[in-house]
């Protein structure tokens, strides 16, 4: 029987801080769990501002994509969760540096709080080969 989904574990991303996988591949898509600004080596939150935290969020997502044989450039949609929508501009600036051309679709949502006291969390849906 063919497996309908594959679990992806990313050794270069921070360890999961709950009962979830880094990502699941199914039907030509990679569904990446949200990443907060955790340092992969220490598991500690890094960055004082939302903009500073956005970079490790996206770098951690890139590591998850790489573990699945994909790239963050293959993303079709990202969701950005912010505890302060007033910080959207600084997060957007960092976000734009990761997607200089042909950016994916995106949703931005204001939330009350995030794991580990993070100010930003980002998840992704990425197109992958068979």
Secondary structure, DSSP 4 states (H G I P E B T S, - for coil): ---S-EEE--TTSPPPSSS--SEEEETTEEEEEEE-SB-TTT--B--SSHHHHHHHHHHHHHHHHHHTT--GGGEEEEEEEES-GGGHHHHHHHHHHH-SSSPPEEEEEE-S--GGG-SEEEEEEEE---
